[in-house]
Amino acid sequence: MEILMAERANLVFHNIVIDGTAIKRLIKRLIVHFGIAYTSHILDQVKTLGFIMLLLHPFHYGLMTF
């Protein structure tokens, strides 16, 4: 499925820092809304996206300190 640039402009992005309690609430809401199986899939996709971003921009995430 191709996403056009006009469609991408309508996406909302929130860049906020959340703590463990907020993550637990988010996961609980995902489980209630989507169920355990699909929530697991969503969280795996978020994890994969984080690894990809880390590999693409290692200096931004402080890998130079290792």
PQR file with spaces between the fields and no chain letter, atoms N, CA, C, O and H, PARSE charges and radii, in Angstrom:
ATOM       1  N    MET     1       0.845   -1.184    0.000 -0.4000 1.5000
ATOM       2  CA   MET     1       0.000    0.000    0.000 -0.0000 2.0000
ATOM       3  C    MET     1       0.883    1.236    0.000  0.5500 1.7000
ATOM       4  O    MET     1       1.758    1.382    0.853 -0.5500 1.4000
ATOM       5  N    GLU     2       0.660    2.094   -0.922 -0.4000 1.5000
ATOM       6  CA   GLU     2       1.479    3.299   -1.049 -0.0000 2.0000
ATOM       7  C    GLU     2       0.840    4.442   -0.266  0.5500 1.7000
ATOM       8  O    GLU     2      -0.366    4.670   -0.355 -0.5500 1.4000
ATOM       9  H    GLU     2      -0.051    1.976   -1.615  0.4000 1.0000
ATOM      10  N    ILE     3       1.647    5.145    0.487 -0.4000 1.5000
ATOM      11  CA   ILE     3       1.162    6.306    1.232 -0.0000 2.0000
ATOM      12  C    ILE     3       1.644    7.550    0.510  0.5500 1.7000
ATOM      13  O    ILE     3       2.845    7.744    0.325 -0.5500 1.4000
ATOM      14  H    ILE     3       2.627    4.960    0.559  0.4000 1.0000
ATOM      15  N    LEU     4       0.718    8.380    0.108 -0.4000 1.5000
ATOM      16  CA   LEU     4       1.071    9.610   -0.589 -0.0000 2.0000
ATOM      17  C    LEU     4       1.502   10.670    0.408  0.5500 1.7000
ATOM      18  O    LEU     4       1.138   10.615    1.582 -0.5500 1.4000
ATOM      19  H    LEU     4      -0.258    8.223    0.258  0.4000 1.0000
ATOM      20  N    MET     5       2.274   11.630   -0.062 -0.4000 1.5000
ATOM      21  CA   MET     5       2.761   12.683    0.822 -0.0000 2.0000
ATOM      22  C    MET     5       1.608   13.487    1.420  0.5500 1.7000
ATOM      23  O    MET     5       1.699   13.930    2.565 -0.5500 1.4000
ATOM      24  H    MET     5       2.570   11.675   -1.016  0.4000 1.0000
ATOM      25  N    ALA     6       0.541   13.681    0.677 -0.4000 1.5000
ATOM      26  CA   ALA     6      -0.606   14.424    1.204 -0.0000 2.0000
ATOM      27  C    ALA     6      -1.224   13.684    2.388  0.5500 1.7000
ATOM      28  O    ALA     6      -1.676   14.313    3.344 -0.5500 1.4000
ATOM      29  H    ALA     6       0.466   13.322   -0.253  0.4000 1.0000
ATOM      30  N    GLU     7      -1.248   12.366    2.331 -0.4000 1.5000
ATOM      31  CA   GLU     7      -1.783   11.582    3.436 -0.0000 2.0000
ATOM      32  C    GLU     7      -0.861   11.628    4.640  0.5500 1.7000
ATOM      33  O    GLU     7      -1.330   11.648    5.778 -0.5500 1.4000
ATOM      34  H    GLU     7      -0.881   11.854    1.553  0.4000 1.0000
ATOM      35  N    ARG     8       0.437   11.645    4.406 -0.4000 1.5000
ATOM      36  CA   ARG     8       1.394   11.679    5.512 -0.0000 2.0000
ATOM      37  C    ARG     8       1.294   12.985    6.292  0.5500 1.7000
ATOM      38  O    ARG     8       1.546   13.000    7.497 -0.5500 1.4000
ATOM      39  H    ARG     8       0.818   11.629    3.481  0.4000 1.0000
ATOM      40  N    ALA     9       0.934   14.072    5.633 -0.4000 1.5000
ATOM      41  CA   ALA     9       0.852   15.366    6.296 -0.0000 2.0000
ATOM      42  C    ALA     9      -0.212   15.379    7.385  0.5500 1.7000
ATOM      43  O    ALA     9      -0.145   16.202    8.297 -0.5500 1.4000
ATOM      44  H    ALA     9       0.729   14.060    4.654  0.4000 1.0000
ATOM      45  N    ASN    10      -1.184   14.490    7.308 -0.4000 1.5000
ATOM      46  CA   ASN    10      -2.263   14.456    8.286 -0.0000 2.0000
ATOM      47  C    ASN    10      -1.919   13.644    9.531  0.5500 1.7000
ATOM      48  O    ASN    10      -2.714   13.604   10.471 -0.5500 1.4000
ATOM      49  H    ASN    10      -1.238   13.821    6.567  0.4000 1.0000
ATOM      50  N    LEU    11      -0.765   13.001    9.560 -0.4000 1.5000
ATOM      51  CA   LEU    11      -0.376   12.216   10.717 -0.0000 2.0000
ATOM      52  C    LEU    11       0.023   13.129   11.866  0.5500 1.7000
ATOM      53  O    LEU    11       0.609   14.191   11.658 -0.5500 1.4000
ATOM      54  H    LEU    11      -0.120   13.033    8.796  0.4000 1.0000
ATOM      55  N    VAL    12      -0.301   12.704   13.071 -0.4000 1.5000
ATOM      56  CA   VAL    12       0.032   13.487   14.261 -0.0000 2.0000
ATOM      57  C    VAL    12       1.185   12.806   14.969  0.5500 1.7000
ATOM      58  O    VAL    12       1.168   11.590   15.158 -0.5500 1.4000
ATOM      59  H    VAL    12      -0.777   11.841   13.239  0.4000 1.0000
ATOM      60  N    PHE    13       2.190   13.578   15.363 -0.4000 1.5000
ATOM      61  CA   PHE    13       3.354   13.054   16.064 -0.0000 2.0000
ATOM      62  C    PHE    13       3.517   13.803   17.376  0.5500 1.7000
ATOM      63  O    PHE    13       3.580   15.032   17.396 -0.5500 1.4000
ATOM      64  H    PHE    13       2.205   14.566   15.209  0.4000 1.0000
ATOM      65  N    HIS    14       3.584   13.054   18.473 -0.4000 1.5000
ATOM      66  CA   HIS    14       3.805   13.650   19.788 -0.0000 2.0000
ATOM      67  C    HIS    14       5.136   13.146   20.311  0.5500 1.7000
ATOM      68  O    HIS    14       5.321   11.940   20.481 -0.5500 1.4000
ATOM      69  H    HIS    14       3.533   12.056   18.456  0.4000 1.0000
ATOM      70  N    ASN    15       6.053   14.045   20.566 -0.4000 1.5000
ATOM      71  CA   ASN    15       7.367   13.686   21.081 -0.0000 2.0000
ATOM      72  C    ASN    15       7.417   14.071   22.558  0.5500 1.7000
ATOM      73  O    ASN    15       7.798   15.188   22.908 -0.5500 1.4000
ATOM      74  H    ASN    15       5.903   15.024   20.428  0.4000 1.0000
ATOM      75  N    ILE    16       7.024   13.128   23.419 -0.4000 1.5000
ATOM      76  CA   ILE    16       7.004   13.387   24.847 -0.0000 2.0000
ATOM      77  C    ILE    16       7.743   12.264   25.575  0.5500 1.7000
ATOM      78  O    ILE    16       7.845   11.143   25.076 -0.5500 1.4000
ATOM      79  H    ILE    16       6.714   12.220   23.134  0.4000 1.0000
ATOM      80  N    VAL    17       8.243   12.581   26.736 -0.4000 1.5000
ATOM      81  CA   VAL    17       8.892   11.577   27.573 -0.0000 2.0000
ATOM      82  C    VAL    17       7.832   11.002   28.506  0.5500 1.7000
ATOM      83  O    VAL    17       7.106   11.743   29.170 -0.5500 1.4000
ATOM      84  H    VAL    17       8.160   13.492   27.141  0.4000 1.0000
ATOM      85  N    ILE    18       7.752    9.666   28.548 -0.4000 1.5000
ATOM      86  CA   ILE    18       6.775    9.039   29.430 -0.0000 2.0000
ATOM      87  C    ILE    18       7.497    8.102   30.394  0.5500 1.7000
ATOM      88  O    ILE    18       8.524    7.512   30.056 -0.5500 1.4000
ATOM      89  H    ILE    18       8.342    9.065   28.009  0.4000 1.0000
ATOM      90  N    ASP    19       6.945    7.976   31.591 -0.4000 1.5000
ATOM      91  CA   ASP    19       7.557    7.123   32.604 -0.0000 2.0000
ATOM      92  C    ASP    19       6.935    5.726   32.564  0.5500 1.7000
ATOM      93  O    ASP    19       6.075    5.442   31.731 -0.5500 1.4000
ATOM      94  H    ASP    19       6.112    8.455   31.865  0.4000 1.0000
ATOM      95  N    GLY    20       7.377    4.875   33.461 -0.4000 1.5000
ATOM      96  CA   GLY    20       6.911    3.493   33.495 -0.0000 2.0000
ATOM      97  C    GLY    20       5.422    3.365   33.733  0.5500 1.7000
ATOM      98  O    GLY    20       4.776    2.484   33.166 -0.5500 1.4000
ATOM      99  H    GLY    20       8.075    5.107   34.138  0.4000 1.0000
ATOM     100  N    THR    21       4.868    4.235   34.567 -0.4000 1.5000
ATOM     101  CA   THR    21       3.439    4.191   34.848 -0.0000 2.0000
ATOM     102  C    THR    21       2.633    4.505   33.593  0.5500 1.7000
ATOM     103  O    THR    21       1.626    3.852   33.318 -0.5500 1.4000
ATOM     104  H    THR    21       5.393    4.950   35.028  0.4000 1.0000
ATOM     105  N    ALA    22       3.073    5.504   32.832 -0.4000 1.5000
ATOM     106  CA   ALA    22       2.373    5.867   31.599 -0.0000 2.0000
ATOM     107  C    ALA    22       2.473    4.750   30.565  0.5500 1.7000
ATOM     108  O    ALA    22       1.523    4.512   29.819 -0.5500 1.4000
ATOM     109  H    ALA    22       3.890    6.035   33.055  0.4000 1.0000
ATOM     110  N    ILE    23       3.602    4.072   30.514 -0.4000 1.5000
ATOM     111  CA   ILE    23       3.761    2.949   29.583 -0.0000 2.0000
ATOM     112  C    ILE    23       2.810    1.818   29.966  0.5500 1.7000
ATOM     113  O    ILE    23       2.192    1.206   29.095 -0.5500 1.4000
ATOM     114  H    ILE    23       4.373    4.266   31.120  0.4000 1.0000
ATOM     115  N    LYS    24       2.689    1.540   31.265 -0.4000 1.5000
ATOM     116  CA   LYS    24       1.766    0.495   31.722 -0.0000 2.0000
ATOM     117  C    LYS    24       0.327    0.835   31.357  0.5500 1.7000
ATOM     118  O    LYS    24      -0.425   -0.031   30.908 -0.5500 1.4000
ATOM     119  H    LYS    24       3.191    2.037   31.973  0.4000 1.0000
ATOM     120  N    ARG    25      -0.060    2.101   31.548 -0.4000 1.5000
ATOM     121  CA   ARG    25      -1.417    2.516   31.187 -0.0000 2.0000
ATOM     122  C    ARG    25      -1.655    2.385   29.686  0.5500 1.7000
ATOM     123  O    ARG    25      -2.723    1.950   29.257 -0.5500 1.4000
ATOM     124  H    ARG    25       0.551    2.804   31.913  0.4000 1.0000
ATOM     125  N    LEU    26      -0.654    2.764   28.889 -0.4000 1.5000
ATOM     126  CA   LEU    26      -0.777    2.660   27.439 -0.0000 2.0000
ATOM     127  C    LEU    26      -0.949    1.205   27.010  0.5500 1.7000
ATOM     128  O    LEU    26      -1.814    0.892   26.192 -0.5500 1.4000
ATOM     129  H    LEU    26       0.214    3.118   29.237  0.4000 1.0000
ATOM     130  N    ILE    27      -0.126    0.319   27.563 -0.4000 1.5000
ATOM     131  CA   ILE    27      -0.215   -1.101   27.214 -0.0000 2.0000
ATOM     132  C    ILE    27      -1.558   -1.674   27.652  0.5500 1.7000
ATOM     133  O    ILE    27      -2.160   -2.464   26.925 -0.5500 1.4000
ATOM     134  H    ILE    27       0.577    0.573   28.227  0.4000 1.0000
ATOM     135  N    LYS    28      -2.033   -1.285   28.836 -0.4000 1.5000
ATOM     136  CA   LYS    28      -3.334   -1.759   29.308 -0.0000 2.0000
ATOM     137  C    LYS    28      -4.449   -1.323   28.367  0.5500 1.7000
ATOM     138  O    LYS    28      -5.345   -2.109   28.059 -0.5500 1.4000
ATOM     139  H    LYS    28      -1.544   -0.643   29.427  0.4000 1.0000
ATOM     140  N    ARG    29      -4.398   -0.065   27.904 -0.4000 1.5000
ATOM     141  CA   ARG    29      -5.413    0.419   26.969 -0.0000 2.0000
ATOM     142  C    ARG    29      -5.335   -0.313   25.636  0.5500 1.7000
ATOM     143  O    ARG    29      -6.362   -0.602   25.023 -0.5500 1.4000
ATOM     144  H    ARG    29      -3.670    0.573   28.153  0.4000 1.0000
ATOM     145  N    LEU    30      -4.119   -0.614   25.186 -0.4000 1.5000
ATOM     146  CA   LEU    30      -3.973   -1.370   23.945 -0.0000 2.0000
ATOM     147  C    LEU    30      -4.566   -2.765   24.085  0.5500 1.7000
ATOM     148  O    LEU    30      -5.246   -3.247   23.178 -0.5500 1.4000
ATOM     149  H    LEU    30      -3.284   -0.380   25.685  0.4000 1.0000
ATOM     150  N    ILE    31      -4.311   -3.421   25.226 -0.4000 1.5000
ATOM     151  CA   ILE    31      -4.849   -4.762   25.450 -0.0000 2.0000
ATOM     152  C    ILE    31      -6.370   -4.736   25.492  0.5500 1.7000
ATOM     153  O    ILE    31      -7.019   -5.596   24.896 -0.5500 1.4000
ATOM     154  H    ILE    31      -3.759   -3.030   25.962  0.4000 1.0000
ATOM     155  N    VAL    32      -6.944   -3.766   26.186 -0.4000 1.5000
ATOM     156  CA   VAL    32      -8.403   -3.673   26.275 -0.0000 2.0000
ATOM     157  C    VAL    32      -9.001   -3.425   24.891  0.5500 1.7000
ATOM     158  O    VAL    32     -10.024   -4.014   24.540 -0.5500 1.4000
ATOM     159  H    VAL    32      -6.417   -3.067   26.670  0.4000 1.0000
ATOM     160  N    HIS    33      -8.370   -2.562   24.114 -0.4000 1.5000
ATOM     161  CA   HIS    33      -8.925   -2.194   22.816 -0.0000 2.0000
ATOM     162  C    HIS    33      -8.663   -3.236   21.730  0.5500 1.7000
ATOM     163  O    HIS    33      -9.562   -3.553   20.951 -0.5500 1.4000
ATOM     164  H    HIS    33      -7.540   -2.084   24.399  0.4000 1.0000
ATOM     165  N    PHE    34      -7.429   -3.780   21.671 -0.4000 1.5000
ATOM     166  CA   PHE    34      -7.047   -4.658   20.573 -0.0000 2.0000
ATOM     167  C    PHE    34      -6.909   -6.129   20.958  0.5500 1.7000
ATOM     168  O    PHE    34      -6.928   -6.993   20.082 -0.5500 1.4000
ATOM     169  H    PHE    34      -6.699   -3.523   22.304  0.4000 1.0000
ATOM     170  N    GLY    35      -6.772   -6.429   22.234 -0.4000 1.5000
ATOM     171  CA   GLY    35      -6.524   -7.800   22.656 -0.0000 2.0000
ATOM     172  C    GLY    35      -5.028   -8.049   22.813  0.5500 1.7000
ATOM     173  O    GLY    35      -4.204   -7.246   22.375 -0.5500 1.4000
ATOM     174  H    GLY    35      -6.756   -5.727   22.946  0.4000 1.0000
ATOM     175  N    ILE    36      -4.688   -9.170   23.442 -0.4000 1.5000
ATOM     176  CA   ILE    36      -3.289   -9.453   23.765 -0.0000 2.0000
ATOM     177  C    ILE    36      -2.458   -9.750   22.525  0.5500 1.7000
ATOM     178  O    ILE    36      -1.326   -9.280   22.413 -0.5500 1.4000
ATOM     179  H    ILE    36      -5.358   -9.822   23.798  0.4000 1.0000
ATOM     180  N    ALA    37      -3.005  -10.523   21.596 -0.4000 1.5000
ATOM     181  CA   ALA    37      -2.227  -10.936   20.420 -0.0000 2.0000
ATOM     182  C    ALA    37      -1.830   -9.740   19.565  0.5500 1.7000
ATOM     183  O    ALA    37      -0.668   -9.610   19.180 -0.5500 1.4000
ATOM     184  H    ALA    37      -3.925  -10.906   21.687  0.4000 1.0000
ATOM     185  N    TYR    38      -2.796   -8.861   19.263 -0.4000 1.5000
ATOM     186  CA   TYR    38      -2.477   -7.723   18.408 -0.0000 2.0000
ATOM     187  C    TYR    38      -1.627   -6.693   19.153  0.5500 1.7000
ATOM     188  O    TYR    38      -0.787   -6.029   18.546 -0.5500 1.4000
ATOM     189  H    TYR    38      -3.740   -8.967   19.576  0.4000 1.0000
ATOM     190  N    THR    39      -1.838   -6.556   20.462 -0.4000 1.5000
ATOM     191  CA   THR    39      -0.997   -5.659   21.259 -0.0000 2.0000
ATOM     192  C    THR    39       0.458   -6.116   21.217  0.5500 1.7000
ATOM     193  O    THR    39       1.369   -5.296   21.105 -0.5500 1.4000
ATOM     194  H    THR    39      -2.520   -7.096   20.956  0.4000 1.0000
ATOM     195  N    SER    40       0.670   -7.416   21.305 -0.4000 1.5000
ATOM     196  CA   SER    40       2.018   -7.962   21.203 -0.0000 2.0000
ATOM     197  C    SER    40       2.638   -7.608   19.852  0.5500 1.7000
ATOM     198  O    SER    40       3.813   -7.250   19.775 -0.5500 1.4000
ATOM     199  H    SER    40      -0.070   -8.082   21.396  0.4000 1.0000
ATOM     200  N    HIS    41       1.851   -7.710   18.803 -0.4000 1.5000
ATOM     201  CA   HIS    41       2.330   -7.357   17.467 -0.0000 2.0000
ATOM     202  C    HIS    41       2.688   -5.869   17.391  0.5500 1.7000
ATOM     203  O    HIS    41       3.726   -5.510   16.835 -0.5500 1.4000
ATOM     204  H    HIS    41       0.896   -8.001   18.866  0.4000 1.0000
ATOM     205  N    ILE    42       1.837   -5.009   17.946 -0.4000 1.5000
ATOM     206  CA   ILE    42       2.094   -3.564   17.938 -0.0000 2.0000
ATOM     207  C    ILE    42       3.388   -3.257   18.679  0.5500 1.7000
ATOM     208  O    ILE    42       4.215   -2.488   18.190 -0.5500 1.4000
ATOM     209  H    ILE    42       0.994   -5.302   18.398  0.4000 1.0000
ATOM     210  N    LEU    43       3.566   -3.852   19.854 -0.4000 1.5000
ATOM     211  CA   LEU    43       4.764   -3.581   20.651 -0.0000 2.0000
ATOM     212  C    LEU    43       6.028   -4.104   19.960  0.5500 1.7000
ATOM     213  O    LEU    43       7.087   -3.484   20.062 -0.5500 1.4000
ATOM     214  H    LEU    43       2.894   -4.477   20.250  0.4000 1.0000
ATOM     215  N    ASP    44       5.927   -5.231   19.266 -0.4000 1.5000
ATOM     216  CA   ASP    44       7.071   -5.726   18.499 -0.0000 2.0000
ATOM     217  C    ASP    44       7.437   -4.768   17.377  0.5500 1.7000
ATOM     218  O    ASP    44       8.619   -4.558   17.106 -0.5500 1.4000
ATOM     219  H    ASP    44       5.067   -5.735   19.183  0.4000 1.0000
ATOM     220  N    GLN    45       6.446   -4.187   16.725 -0.4000 1.5000
ATOM     221  CA   GLN    45       6.706   -3.227   15.657 -0.0000 2.0000
ATOM     222  C    GLN    45       7.357   -1.952   16.202  0.5500 1.7000
ATOM     223  O    GLN    45       8.250   -1.389   15.570 -0.5500 1.4000
ATOM     224  H    GLN    45       5.485   -4.358   16.946  0.4000 1.0000
ATOM     225  N    VAL    46       6.908   -1.504   17.369 -0.4000 1.5000
ATOM     226  CA   VAL    46       7.517   -0.323   18.003 -0.0000 2.0000
ATOM     227  C    VAL    46       8.968   -0.614   18.371  0.5500 1.7000
ATOM     228  O    VAL    46       9.843    0.229   18.173 -0.5500 1.4000
ATOM     229  H    VAL    46       6.183   -1.962   17.882  0.4000 1.0000
ATOM     230  N    LYS    47       9.224   -1.808   18.906 -0.4000 1.5000
ATOM     231  CA   LYS    47      10.591   -2.203   19.259 -0.0000 2.0000
ATOM     232  C    LYS    47      11.477   -2.245   18.019  0.5500 1.7000
ATOM     233  O    LYS    47      12.604   -1.750   18.038 -0.5500 1.4000
ATOM     234  H    LYS    47       8.513   -2.494   19.067  0.4000 1.0000
ATOM     235  N    THR    48      10.962   -2.840   16.939 -0.4000 1.5000
ATOM     236  CA   THR    48      11.721   -2.912   15.695 -0.0000 2.0000
ATOM     237  C    THR    48      12.014   -1.523   15.160  0.5500 1.7000
ATOM     238  O    THR    48      13.127   -1.259   14.707 -0.5500 1.4000
ATOM     239  H    THR    48      10.047   -3.242   16.925  0.4000 1.0000
ATOM     240  N    LEU    49      11.042   -0.640   15.204 -0.4000 1.5000
ATOM     241  CA   LEU    49      11.249    0.734   14.751 -0.0000 2.0000
ATOM     242  C    LEU    49      12.323    1.419   15.584  0.5500 1.7000
ATOM     243  O    LEU    49      13.141    2.166   15.047 -0.5500 1.4000
ATOM     244  H    LEU    49      10.138   -0.855   15.572  0.4000 1.0000
ATOM     245  N    GLY    50      12.327    1.174   16.886 -0.4000 1.5000
ATOM     246  CA   GLY    50      13.363    1.759   17.745 -0.0000 2.0000
ATOM     247  C    GLY    50      14.745    1.269   17.380  0.5500 1.7000
ATOM     248  O    GLY    50      15.690    2.059   17.356 -0.5500 1.4000
ATOM     249  H    GLY    50      11.661    0.568   17.322  0.4000 1.0000
ATOM     250  N    PHE    51      14.891   -0.035   17.091 -0.4000 1.5000
ATOM     251  CA   PHE    51      16.193   -0.556   16.679 -0.0000 2.0000
ATOM     252  C    PHE    51      16.639    0.027   15.343  0.5500 1.7000
ATOM     253  O    PHE    51      17.816    0.336   15.157 -0.5500 1.4000
ATOM     254  H    PHE    51      14.124   -0.676   17.110  0.4000 1.0000
ATOM     255  N    ILE    52      15.704    0.175   14.422 -0.4000 1.5000
ATOM     256  CA   ILE    52      16.040    0.752   13.119 -0.0000 2.0000
ATOM     257  C    ILE    52      16.516    2.189   13.292  0.5500 1.7000
ATOM     258  O    ILE    52      17.528    2.581   12.711 -0.5500 1.4000
ATOM     259  H    ILE    52      14.748   -0.076   14.573  0.4000 1.0000
ATOM     260  N    MET    53      15.796    2.976   14.086 -0.4000 1.5000
ATOM     261  CA   MET    53      16.199    4.366   14.315 -0.0000 2.0000
ATOM     262  C    MET    53      17.558    4.438   15.006  0.5500 1.7000
ATOM     263  O    MET    53      18.359    5.329   14.719 -0.5500 1.4000
ATOM     264  H    MET    53      14.974    2.658   14.559  0.4000 1.0000
ATOM     265  N    LEU    54      17.813    3.508   15.908 -0.4000 1.5000
ATOM     266  CA   LEU    54      19.097    3.470   16.602 -0.0000 2.0000
ATOM     267  C    LEU    54      20.236    3.171   15.634  0.5500 1.7000
ATOM     268  O    LEU    54      21.312    3.760   15.729 -0.5500 1.4000
ATOM     269  H    LEU    54      17.163    2.785   16.141  0.4000 1.0000
ATOM     270  N    LEU    55      19.992    2.251   14.702 -0.4000 1.5000
ATOM     271  CA   LEU    55      21.030    1.907   13.737 -0.0000 2.0000
ATOM     272  C    LEU    55      21.242    3.002   12.704  0.5500 1.7000
ATOM     273  O    LEU    55      22.362    3.192   12.228 -0.5500 1.4000
ATOM     274  H    LEU    55      19.117    1.773   14.625  0.4000 1.0000
ATOM     275  N    LEU    56      20.190    3.722   12.353 -0.4000 1.5000
ATOM     276  CA   LEU    56      20.313    4.783   11.357 -0.0000 2.0000
ATOM     277  C    LEU    56      20.957    6.046   11.926  0.5500 1.7000
ATOM     278  O    LEU    56      21.638    6.774   11.203 -0.5500 1.4000
ATOM     279  H    LEU    56      19.281    3.568   12.739  0.4000 1.0000
ATOM     280  N    HIS    57      20.748    6.307   13.204 -0.4000 1.5000
ATOM     281  CA   HIS    57      21.240    7.537   13.832 -0.0000 2.0000
ATOM     282  C    HIS    57      21.953    7.219   15.143  0.5500 1.7000
ATOM     283  O    HIS    57      21.494    7.649   16.201 -0.5500 1.4000
ATOM     284  H    HIS    57      20.195    5.716   13.791  0.4000 1.0000
ATOM     285  N    PRO    58      23.054    6.483   15.107 -0.5600 1.5000
ATOM     286  CA   PRO    58      23.682    6.055   16.369  0.2800 2.0000
ATOM     287  C    PRO    58      24.260    7.200   17.191  0.5500 1.7000
ATOM     288  O    PRO    58      24.285    7.113   18.418 -0.5500 1.4000
ATOM     289  N    PHE    59      24.719    8.257   16.560 -0.4000 1.5000
ATOM     290  CA   PHE    59      25.336    9.340   17.317 -0.0000 2.0000
ATOM     291  C    PHE    59      24.291   10.132   18.089  0.5500 1.7000
ATOM     292  O    PHE    59      24.571   10.652   19.169 -0.5500 1.4000
ATOM     293  H    PHE    59      24.699    8.328   15.563  0.4000 1.0000
ATOM     294  N    HIS    60      23.118   10.220   17.547 -0.4000 1.5000
ATOM     295  CA   HIS    60      22.046   10.940   18.213 -0.0000 2.0000
ATOM     296  C    HIS    60      21.644   10.248   19.510  0.5500 1.7000
ATOM     297  O    HIS    60      21.250   10.920   20.463 -0.5500 1.4000
ATOM     298  H    HIS    60      22.890    9.798   16.670  0.4000 1.0000
ATOM     299  N    TYR    61      21.733    8.944   19.568 -0.4000 1.5000
ATOM     300  CA   TYR    61      21.320    8.192   20.734 -0.0000 2.0000
ATOM     301  C    TYR    61      22.466    7.880   21.696  0.5500 1.7000
ATOM     302  O    TYR    61      22.283    7.122   22.648 -0.5500 1.4000
ATOM     303  H    TYR    61      22.053    8.398   18.794  0.4000 1.0000
ATOM     304  N    GLY    62      23.626    8.449   21.459 -0.4000 1.5000
ATOM     305  CA   GLY    62      24.712    8.317   22.413 -0.0000 2.0000
ATOM     306  C    GLY    62      25.486    7.030   22.338  0.5500 1.7000
ATOM     307  O    GLY    62      26.042    6.598   23.348 -0.5500 1.4000
ATOM     308  H    GLY    62      23.774    9.065   20.685  0.4000 1.0000
ATOM     309  N    LEU    63      25.548    6.392   21.176 -0.4000 1.5000
ATOM     310  CA   LEU    63      26.330    5.164   21.069 -0.0000 2.0000
ATOM     311  C    LEU    63      27.838    5.446   21.110  0.5500 1.7000
ATOM     312  O    LEU    63      28.642    4.528   21.268 -0.5500 1.4000
ATOM     313  H    LEU    63      25.097    6.743   20.356  0.4000 1.0000
ATOM     314  N    MET    64      28.203    6.687   20.970 -0.4000 1.5000
ATOM     315  CA   MET    64      29.617    7.032   21.032 -0.0000 2.0000
ATOM     316  C    MET    64      30.192    6.799   22.427  0.5500 1.7000
ATOM     317  O    MET    64      31.411    6.717   22.573 -0.5500 1.4000
ATOM     318  H    MET    64      27.550    7.433   20.842  0.4000 1.0000
ATOM     319  N    THR    65      29.368    6.692   23.437 -0.4000 1.5000
ATOM     320  CA   THR    65      29.851    6.550   24.799 -0.0000 2.0000
ATOM     321  C    THR    65      30.239    5.112   25.122  0.5500 1.7000
ATOM     322  O    THR    65      30.833    4.864   26.171 -0.5500 1.4000
ATOM     323  H    THR    65      28.377    6.759   23.319  0.4000 1.0000
ATOM     324  N    PHE    66      29.914    4.146   24.238 -0.4000 1.5000
ATOM     325  CA   PHE    66      30.229    2.746   24.528 -0.0000 2.0000
ATOM     326  C    PHE    66      31.663    2.423   24.229  0.5500 1.7000
ATOM     327  O    PHE    66      32.091    1.285   24.418 -0.5500 1.4000
ATOM     328  H    PHE    66      29.431    4.347   23.386  0.4000 1.0000
